[in-house]
Every structure is written in C-alpha cells, then in structure tokens.
Amino acid sequence: MPLRVDGGFAVLHRPLPMDGAHIRLSLSPDLRHWGQPRQVLRARLGWWWDAGKIGLAAPPIETSQGWLTLCHGVRRTVAGCIYRVGLALLALEDPKRCLLRGDPWVFGPETGYARGGNSWSTIPDPDRHPRRPPAGTAECTRPGRPDPLGLGW
C-alpha cells in the first residue's frame, strides 16, 4: 500500500493459515520482515460467489471514499471451481477496516463450459466453438449485473 499503517509499511495478501484463505493486512518496519497479520476480508460461508477463498485481484485504488479493492473469490462446485471478481471498500486512513463489501460478484464466467470447472462433459464441440479460451481468462468473462457494484454509492 502506498501509505504507512500504524507506523509500518502495509501489504494486503492472502496467506494460507489453518483458519482459511482470507485477505489480511500485514505490517513491516523495513519491507523485509512482515508480521502482525490482521484479517480484512473473510471468505464467506455457504453458496456465496466467494465462499471458500478470497484474494486480492489487483492493487487497491485510492478514491475519495476509501480504497476500492477488487477481490477474486472461489466457489467450489461438483464440476470444479468457479472464479469471480467482487468489490470492497476499505477505509482511506485505516485500510484494516472494511467499510463496504459488495454482495454480488461484478465479473465472472458467462458460458456454460466456462462455469463448468474441470468437468470434461462441459467442453464445447470444437467445430461449433473453435479456439474458445478456457475458464479464468478475460475472453470468458462479462459484467455480472446491470448495477454491478452493489455497494450503495
């Protein structure tokens, strides 16, 4: 992050400790030794688009209302994992605090074979869909909703 938090350099990341894959903010006095991880965004439970894992999708963007954060989420299905992107807003002066978190995902796979994970039964016929990219690439994604932010701004 381009600012110091609690007197130290800050990084948002997703270590994989025993309690799950969540976004945390860690601090460093010298950019070499990192510690004091604090959970900022937790992977949700149930059938949410980000149930299972959540991670940073891009560096946070500074806005007048806070740090706009793009998060990728992973939801496991019987056919494989589905990756989607959602949004959260972290406090400008204290990015350890999440102010808003969008419930809907804003970007994700659209076609059936892209949403099907690793199931071979979802591979399209190459004569009908030549050179279609696999799930997880930009060509297989689209905005999720007409009002995609869902943050009430």
trRosetta pair geometry for C-beta under 8 A, 3 or more apart (Angstrom, degrees):
i j d omega theta_ij theta_ji phi_ij phi_ji
1 5 6.9 43 71 -26 143 114
1 9 7.7 163 54 -178 79 63
1 10 4.3 -13 35 83 122 104
1 11 6.7 -159 -6 -88 80 32
1 12 6.8 81 -52 -16 103 92
1 25 7.9 5 -20 -140 136 110
1 60 6.8 3 -111 42 92 124
1 67 7.8 -39 -131 -114 116 153
1 95 6.1 -163 -118 30 159 162
2 62 7.5 -67 50 -41 122 132
3 10 7.1 -5 81 30 65 121
3 95 7.9 135 64 -11 115 123
4 7 6.1 -4 158 -152 124 12
4 8 6.1 154 -160 71 91 18
4 9 6.3 -57 -111 -82 75 39
4 10 6.9 138 -147 -13 31 96
5 8 6.4 -36 68 65 66 73
5 10 4.1 51 14 -60 120 136
5 25 6.9 -26 81 159 166 132
5 27 6.3 -122 79 -98 98 107
5 94 7.2 106 -140 -134 103 50
5 95 6.3 -88 -90 40 138 95
5 96 6.8 131 -175 -33 140 100
6 27 6.2 -54 68 -103 111 154
7 29 7.9 -3 127 -109 92 80
8 27 3.7 79 89 -177 141 107
8 28 5.6 154 177 61 113 30
8 29 5.4 -69 -119 -78 101 50
8 36 7.8 113 49 47 158 138
9 27 6.8 137 69 -159 47 59
9 28 4.7 -29 61 64 102 91
9 29 7.5 161 13 -104 88 6
9 30 7.8 -111 11 41 125 9
9 31 5.4 18 43 -75 165 76
10 25 5.7 -6 -166 -173 107 105
10 26 7.3 153 -150 78 57 40
10 27 5.8 -27 -95 -100 67 68
10 28 7.9 -176 -73 21 25 77
10 95 6.7 129 140 60 156 126
11 25 7.1 160 79 -151 38 58
11 26 5.5 -18 60 59 91 88
11 28 7.3 29 -3 -3 109 114
11 34 6.8 -41 36 -127 127 135
12 23 5.9 6 -175 -176 100 105
12 24 7.4 165 -149 84 56 35
12 25 5.5 -31 -94 -94 67 74
12 40 6.7 -51 -128 29 103 154
12 56 5.2 114 118 -71 112 143
12 60 6.7 89 7 -28 149 114
12 69 7.5 -122 175 -131 172 130
12 95 7.4 -89 -64 144 114 130
13 23 7.4 159 83 -148 19 64
13 24 6.4 -30 68 64 67 81
13 26 6.5 -27 33 11 113 112
13 56 6.9 -65 -105 6 31 127
14 21 5.7 37 178 -170 118 80
14 22 6.8 -179 -133 84 87 24
14 23 5.6 -50 -81 -95 88 53
14 24 7.0 129 -105 16 38 82
14 53 7.6 73 -180 -172 147 94
14 54 7.2 -167 -108 94 134 55
14 55 4.2 -74 -16 -113 154 89
14 56 6.7 -167 -25 2 102 81
15 24 6.4 -33 22 36 94 134
15 26 7.9 66 -21 -45 123 134
15 37 6.5 -68 22 -111 132 163
16 20 8.0 -80 -149 153 62 19
16 21 5.6 -13 -111 -92 82 83
17 20 7.6 -6 73 40 73 36
19 22 7.5 -29 108 4 93 123
20 42 7.5 57 94 -157 136 83
20 43 5.8 -130 160 38 128 119
20 53 7.8 -163 178 -100 85 57
21 43 5.8 48 78 -29 75 140
21 52 7.2 4 51 139 120 56
21 53 3.9 -11 91 -126 141 83
21 54 6.6 155 118 33 87 51
21 55 6.9 -42 164 -58 108 93
21 74 7.9 4 90 39 145 120
22 39 5.3 5 122 -138 139 104
22 40 7.8 165 151 48 97 58
22 41 6.3 -169 -172 94 84 55
22 42 4.7 -22 -126 -118 130 52
22 43 5.6 -122 -87 -7 74 80
22 54 6.1 23 -128 55 46 103
23 39 7.5 100 81 -158 51 60
23 40 5.0 -58 108 64 96 101
23 41 4.1 25 45 49 115 98
23 54 5.8 -70 -24 112 95 102
23 55 6.5 144 -79 -126 90 31
23 56 6.0 107 -122 -51 119 82
23 69 8.0 118 167 163 168 145
23 71 6.6 -90 -42 -120 144 118
24 37 4.2 23 158 -174 142 103
24 38 6.1 151 -161 71 86 33
24 39 5.3 -49 -100 -94 85 43
24 40 6.1 151 -122 3 25 87
25 37 7.1 151 74 -150 35 57
25 38 5.3 -21 59 59 87 91
25 40 5.2 77 -20 -46 99 124
25 95 6.2 148 -102 107 152 96
25 96 5.3 -121 49 -97 145 74
26 34 4.6 53 138 177 132 108
26 35 6.4 151 -164 71 104 8
26 36 6.2 134 -148 72 63 64
26 37 4.5 -28 -85 -89 93 73
26 38 7.7 163 -81 14 44 65
27 34 7.1 153 79 -150 28 67
27 35 6.7 -39 66 71 74 59
27 36 4.8 -12 35 64 105 123
28 31 5.4 117 115 -78 140 25
28 32 6.9 150 -170 40 131 36
28 33 5.8 149 -141 77 94 51
28 34 4.7 -47 -73 -93 106 65
28 35 7.4 113 -88 18 61 65
29 33 6.8 -6 39 66 86 104
30 33 6.1 42 50 25 103 90
34 37 8.0 52 149 -63 98 87
38 96 5.2 3 100 -141 141 116
39 42 6.0 31 174 -69 127 89
40 90 6.7 -11 -172 -107 128 123
40 95 7.2 -11 -124 146 140 75
40 96 6.0 -126 -97 -151 94 44
40 97 7.9 -79 -139 -29 85 7
40 98 5.9 122 174 -49 76 102
41 54 5.7 -99 120 118 111 144
41 69 7.7 -163 -31 108 144 146
41 71 6.4 -92 112 -102 164 154
41 88 5.8 -120 -89 -50 137 172
41 98 5.9 104 -78 -77 81 146
41 101 6.8 142 -125 -108 108 132
42 54 7.3 104 142 32 18 137
43 50 5.8 -136 -138 145 70 86
43 51 6.3 101 166 -146 93 28
43 52 5.8 -107 179 68 140 24
43 53 5.6 -51 -96 -111 145 10
43 54 4.4 -177 -83 -7 78 98
43 73 7.2 142 -127 -138 87 94
44 48 4.1 28 82 32 130 158
44 50 5.7 80 21 84 97 87
44 51 5.2 -66 86 -87 76 73
44 54 8.0 71 -2 -44 68 130
45 48 7.4 78 71 10 24 114
45 51 5.9 65 -154 -134 15 108
46 51 5.6 -134 68 -96 45 146
47 51 6.4 -84 -123 1 6 150
47 75 7.3 54 -164 -152 49 135
48 51 4.3 125 54 -41 84 94
48 73 7.4 -75 128 170 96 151
48 75 6.9 -160 94 -90 50 121
49 73 5.2 95 122 87 77 137
49 75 5.7 -96 -155 -29 33 130
49 82 7.5 -84 -149 105 75 111
49 84 4.6 -49 175 56 122 143
49 86 6.6 134 87 -49 127 124
49 104 7.6 61 0 -165 141 40
49 105 4.2 -103 131 -44 171 122
49 108 7.1 -103 -155 -72 132 153
50 53 7.5 -100 -169 84 70 41
50 54 4.7 42 -178 -87 118 104
50 71 6.8 24 -114 122 146 120
50 73 2.6 -92 -103 -130 80 143
50 74 7.2 52 -140 28 51 39
50 75 7.0 -71 -63 -55 11 90
50 84 7.3 -107 -64 68 74 99
50 86 6.1 -79 -44 14 130 139
50 105 7.5 150 -38 -82 90 101
51 73 7.5 57 8 175 35 117
51 75 5.2 55 51 -112 84 88
51 76 7.9 -91 99 23 91 74
52 73 7.6 111 55 178 87 79
52 74 4.9 -88 91 96 120 86
52 75 5.7 155 9 -110 126 35
52 76 5.3 133 -95 -10 153 92
52 81 7.7 -148 111 -130 160 104
53 73 6.8 158 87 -156 61 50
53 74 4.0 15 52 39 104 117
54 71 5.4 4 -173 174 99 124
54 72 7.3 165 -153 84 51 46
54 73 5.0 -14 -103 -103 78 79
54 74 7.6 -148 -68 17 39 75
55 71 6.7 151 76 -160 31 75
55 72 5.4 -16 63 58 86 91
56 59 7.7 40 166 -89 126 29
56 60 7.8 -71 -144 -47 118 78
56 69 6.9 -75 -127 -168 85 103
56 70 7.5 79 -170 81 59 65
56 71 6.5 -55 -107 -110 34 65
56 72 7.7 14 100 15 14 84
57 70 4.1 -79 65 121 116 98
57 71 5.7 161 -10 -136 101 8
57 72 4.3 117 -80 -33 103 89
57 85 5.4 45 -84 -126 170 106
58 61 7.8 16 110 -38 114 95
58 70 4.7 30 31 53 101 124
60 67 4.0 11 170 178 135 112
60 68 6.5 150 -165 70 74 43
60 69 4.8 -31 -107 -89 93 81
60 90 6.6 -42 -134 32 148 126
60 95 7.1 179 39 -138 176 137
61 67 6.9 140 64 -163 39 59
61 68 4.4 -23 62 60 99 102
61 69 7.8 -171 22 -70 71 37
62 67 6.1 -31 -97 -104 53 70
62 68 7.9 -138 -53 18 5 81
62 92 7.3 78 -148 -132 86 93
63 66 6.2 1 62 57 94 42
63 67 7.3 159 21 -101 79 18
63 68 5.3 59 -12 -23 124 107
63 89 7.9 -60 49 -134 126 105
63 92 8.0 -115 70 -88 58 108
64 92 8.0 -29 179 -80 25 146
65 89 6.4 -28 118 -163 104 138
65 92 7.4 -174 128 -47 21 114
65 99 7.8 -140 154 86 91 158
65 153 7.2 -171 34 -122 175 118
66 89 4.5 90 81 174 133 95
66 90 5.5 -179 168 78 113 41
66 91 5.6 -71 -126 -119 115 19
66 92 4.8 -121 -111 -49 51 75
66 99 5.5 -147 -64 17 169 140
66 100 7.9 148 54 23 151 96
67 89 6.9 146 70 -161 49 52
67 90 4.1 -18 57 59 108 101
67 91 7.6 3 13 66 95 24
67 92 6.5 149 -30 -100 76 50
67 95 5.3 17 12 -113 149 110
68 87 6.6 -28 -167 -158 86 108
68 89 6.0 -22 -99 -104 54 76
69 87 6.8 134 75 -159 56 56
69 88 4.6 -24 65 66 110 88
69 89 7.0 179 16 -88 87 24
69 90 5.8 59 -24 -13 128 105
70 85 5.7 -6 -174 -170 99 113
70 86 7.7 153 -156 79 54 32
70 87 6.3 -31 -102 -99 53 68
71 85 6.9 150 78 -155 42 60
71 86 5.3 -25 65 66 96 82
71 87 7.1 167 18 -94 88 16
71 88 5.9 39 -16 0 126 109
72 83 5.8 -1 -176 -171 112 101
72 84 7.1 159 -153 82 64 32
72 85 5.5 -38 -97 -95 66 69
73 83 7.2 158 79 -151 44 53
73 84 5.5 -20 58 64 92 83
73 85 7.6 160 13 -98 78 20
73 86 5.9 20 -10 6 122 115
73 105 6.9 -121 42 -98 123 113
74 81 5.2 -15 -165 -168 103 120
74 82 7.3 148 -153 72 52 45
74 83 5.7 -21 -98 -97 73 71
75 81 7.0 146 74 -155 39 66
75 82 5.1 -17 61 57 92 96
75 84 7.5 8 4 10 106 110
76 80 7.7 -102 -147 158 63 24
76 81 5.5 -38 -100 -97 59 74
77 80 6.4 1 62 58 87 38
77 81 7.3 155 20 -100 75 22
77 82 6.1 41 -7 -15 118 107
77 117 6.0 -162 61 -27 102 140
79 116 4.8 -81 152 -171 142 65
79 117 4.2 148 120 42 77 116
79 118 7.1 173 160 49 62 52
79 119 3.9 -50 -152 -28 95 128
79 122 6.7 65 -171 -21 136 138
80 116 6.7 60 35 136 116 50
80 117 1.7 167 61 169 108 125
80 118 3.9 136 -89 11 137 75
80 119 6.1 -138 -12 -22 108 76
81 117 5.6 118 32 -120 37 109
81 118 7.9 36 20 -14 71 97
82 108 7.1 42 165 -168 102 122
82 109 6.6 -116 -151 31 93 120
82 115 5.8 12 -114 -151 121 69
82 117 6.5 -79 -57 -66 69 91
82 135 7.7 -85 -123 -178 60 141
83 108 7.2 -174 103 -131 50 86
83 109 7.6 82 60 -20 68 105
83 135 7.4 135 31 151 98 102
83 136 5.6 55 43 -104 136 86
84 105 3.8 -15 151 -152 135 152
84 107 6.6 158 -167 84 70 52
84 108 3.5 -20 -115 -89 95 121
84 109 7.6 -101 -84 10 80 71
84 144 7.2 55 -161 -76 122 135
85 105 6.4 108 67 -168 38 94
85 106 5.9 -60 99 63 86 84
85 107 4.0 -1 50 58 115 103
85 108 6.7 -168 19 -62 68 72
86 101 7.7 43 138 -177 124 79
86 102 5.2 -158 -176 74 98 108
86 104 7.2 176 -121 107 104 39
86 105 4.8 -85 -72 -116 91 58
86 106 5.9 125 -117 4 43 88
87 101 7.7 175 102 -151 55 45
87 102 4.5 55 60 0 85 131
87 106 5.9 36 -19 -11 103 140
87 149 6.0 -39 50 -143 153 70
87 150 7.7 149 51 53 109 86
87 151 6.3 -73 101 -50 122 127
88 98 5.6 -43 180 -145 123 111
88 100 6.6 175 -157 94 55 58
88 101 4.5 -7 -113 -109 95 74
88 102 6.8 -125 -73 9 50 77
89 98 7.2 109 75 -164 49 65
89 99 4.7 -52 101 63 99 105
89 100 4.3 27 36 48 111 96
89 101 7.7 -140 24 -66 66 43
89 151 6.3 95 -16 -159 121 144
90 95 4.3 44 146 -144 135 73
90 96 7.8 106 -161 21 114 13
90 97 6.6 127 -161 79 71 52
90 98 5.8 -50 -100 -102 67 53
90 99 6.7 140 -138 4 14 88
91 94 4.4 -1 94 64 132 77
91 95 6.2 -150 64 -83 69 33
91 96 7.6 -26 43 51 113 52
91 97 4.1 25 -3 71 127 108
91 98 7.8 -111 -16 -73 80 10
91 99 5.6 122 -67 -46 69 106
92 95 7.7 1 -147 -67 10 77
94 97 4.9 39 109 10 106 111
98 101 5.8 18 165 -51 130 105
100 151 4.7 82 145 -156 139 102
100 152 7.1 -143 -137 43 139 98
101 151 7.8 -174 90 -111 5 92
102 105 7.9 128 113 -91 116 21
102 106 6.8 24 114 -40 160 107
102 149 6.0 -128 -98 172 134 48
102 150 4.2 100 -152 76 97 103
102 151 5.1 -63 -77 -63 89 83
103 150 5.5 -109 44 151 76 140
104 144 6.0 -178 155 115 108 135
104 145 5.5 10 143 -9 156 143
104 148 6.9 -125 101 -155 120 52
104 150 4.5 142 30 -36 98 158
105 108 5.2 38 129 -30 140 128
105 144 4.9 148 97 -73 77 165
106 143 6.4 -36 174 -149 69 73
106 144 5.1 -137 -142 22 18 114
106 145 7.2 -77 -117 28 56 88
106 148 3.9 88 -135 169 92 115
106 149 6.8 25 -95 -84 132 36
106 150 7.7 -149 -72 11 95 105
107 141 5.4 42 175 169 89 127
107 142 7.3 -166 -141 93 66 21
107 143 6.2 -42 -92 -107 69 42
107 144 6.2 -106 -53 -27 21 95
107 148 7.7 49 -46 -167 66 143
108 141 5.9 -151 129 -137 7 96
108 142 7.7 -38 64 52 47 57
108 144 5.7 47 20 -82 100 107
109 114 3.6 -160 -163 129 123 112
109 115 4.8 179 101 -68 122 68
109 135 5.3 -18 -91 -137 147 95
109 136 7.7 -27 -65 -45 115 40
109 140 5.1 -11 -123 140 87 105
109 141 5.9 -63 -82 -93 41 68
110 114 6.5 36 49 60 48 137
110 115 7.6 -104 103 -41 7 107
110 140 6.9 -166 29 171 78 60
110 141 6.8 132 -15 -141 91 25
110 142 4.7 29 -51 18 134 117
111 114 4.6 86 61 9 85 106
111 115 6.9 -166 89 -4 41 89
111 132 7.9 -67 69 -173 164 141
111 140 6.5 -91 28 -152 104 88
112 115 6.0 -64 -145 42 28 103
112 116 6.2 40 155 -41 64 109
112 122 6.2 -143 136 -152 86 105
113 116 5.4 -47 -145 18 34 124
113 122 4.4 157 -122 153 64 92
113 123 6.2 88 -142 -112 126 22
113 124 5.0 -88 -39 -36 157 91
113 129 7.8 157 20 100 152 169
113 132 7.3 75 79 113 139 145
113 135 7.5 -146 127 -52 65 99
114 134 7.6 138 -116 172 75 38
114 135 4.2 140 -158 -96 65 85
114 140 4.0 167 -121 -175 144 126
114 141 7.8 -159 163 -67 150 55
115 122 7.9 -124 71 -166 61 152
115 135 7.2 156 -56 -112 21 130
116 119 4.8 -93 163 47 105 109
116 121 7.5 -133 -174 78 144 74
116 122 3.0 108 103 -44 173 178
116 135 7.5 -156 50 -49 62 141
117 122 7.6 93 50 34 56 149
117 135 7.1 -63 -95 43 25 165
119 122 4.8 73 84 1 100 107
120 123 5.8 -25 -165 -8 54 115
124 128 6.3 -113 166 77 106 101
124 129 3.9 8 122 39 145 142
124 132 6.1 41 43 29 137 148
125 128 4.4 57 78 19 107 107
125 129 6.5 111 67 19 58 89
126 129 6.8 -80 -123 69 27 67
126 130 5.9 59 179 -102 70 59
127 130 7.2 10 -133 -61 17 89
129 132 4.5 -11 157 -28 107 131
132 139 7.8 -165 -165 119 61 124
132 140 7.7 83 170 -86 93 99
133 137 4.2 -81 150 66 135 144
133 139 4.4 101 26 61 137 125
133 140 5.6 -128 86 -37 99 101
134 137 6.2 92 66 -5 62 113
134 140 7.2 -65 114 -33 26 149
135 140 5.6 -130 -116 119 43 163
136 140 7.1 25 26 55 29 133
137 140 5.5 85 62 9 74 102
137 141 7.7 -156 96 -11 39 98
138 141 5.9 -71 -152 33 39 111
143 148 5.2 -94 -171 -69 105 145
144 148 5.5 113 54 -126 84 101
145 148 4.8 151 58 -91 80 59
145 150 7.2 58 61 -49 146 110
147 150 6.6 112 120 -65 90 63
149 153 6.3 -43 126 22 152 110
